[in-house]
């Protein structure tokens, strides 16, 4: 072979490799992060994953250097360029106003869907639920995680729960498309819409709307409290479960834990442009640097990443080898059990055992086949035509330290004008005027509802006028919430007891 030919061949080979390689961003994180990331990358490379990576530094070191977001601006550039991010757990220092990097990453990159498969590996990993195979799909960007909190009076603080139609549509469609792709039979929705009729009510409504487009998939809705109890008791009754952010956060940890170990589960955070893959556990500082951590959670995240970037055959090879390794009884300390386990191994040795099993399949646990797996490509959200929005009244929130609601009503009635009258006062949502109960405990945070009486209407400028009048009467108004109807339907809660 002439040098010229060899040069051209090598150049072409390099070019071929470059175009078939996916560039991902890798962060080794804190605590056990570096150990489990090294073990994971070792398995990926041995299995033939076509990836190259850029490593960035995130977490404790960055936080403690004075950067409260835990990540440097240039690292964001790398994450946004590569679009795929494999992240080991990080330590968020306590106090000091440090922002959670996990939450910021999900929100900045629009990673609206959090996917957490929770599967029992009975009899090789001890669990009370041997046939559990549940996937939790959690909305990842909104709900109480909008992070909009205010102290409004001496006694009351508030956190805004924001649920949007696009947010609901995207996550619910993702859940149904996921179920369809993975050949799953049922999608369950968990909400608390018997109490939160607007926010959780919207989530449930969208679930019903979008669910009707998937006639082959069974659908059900559970109120979250009894649904969660059922999940903890009889997880085999569920298949795919979709839910708003906070419920999903709590229940996905419970679901992972009852499969046998929270240290075994991975998680995918999927957006329209970018994606992030991780273990669901934290940085486990108590066992850091000892080569005892289980790398399975991060490896599971990496397997989801390979499926997402179109390397399903490599993902399948790793997953089957991992199942075989667990089946062989080669276990890290966290899942090691006398009589079931055969060999207690460290982080790195576990990875070597998985590598040695590449190409093999489990014989008791179910072999996986990922041939149908590709990244789910969902249609972009299309904004609906605006509804007819009419102002029906206003809630004026007041900081007042008195105790008798009748006294407050008397003060607030001085603000009435143009047929706009005080119709109700609530305290923490419970109606205390007119006709409240003496027994109701009241804080210093009052909601005073003003509505026009029959034959009158209210406009935005009237709200300003009300506040002006309150100022003149020395009433401490904290905030207002406008009361609207949309297409003729009142869209605000009544006072409890109203
Ligand atoms: P943790 O998940 O780190 O640890 C809980 C327990 O599980 C510990 O006993 C730990 O030793 C064990 N454990 C966790 N992962 C394990 C593994 N792979 N193998 C074996 N044992 C494992 O939770 P924590 O102690 O509450 O949190 C520690 C730190 O992690 C905190 O700073 C927290 O903020 C952070 N955290 C980060 C993430 C993330 O980056 N995604 C998630 C959760 C917590």
Boltz pocket constraint, residues with backbone or C-beta under 6 A from the ligand:
constraints:
  - pocket:
      binder: B
      contacts: [[A, 32], [A, 88], [A, 89], [A, 90], [A, 91], [A, 92], [A, 93], [A, 102], [A, 263], [A, 278], [A, 279], [A, 280], [A, 281], [A, 282], [A, 283], [A, 284], [A, 285], [A, 286], [A, 287], [A, 292], [A, 293], [A, 294], [A, 295], [A, 296], [A, 297], [A, 334]]
      max_distance: 6.0
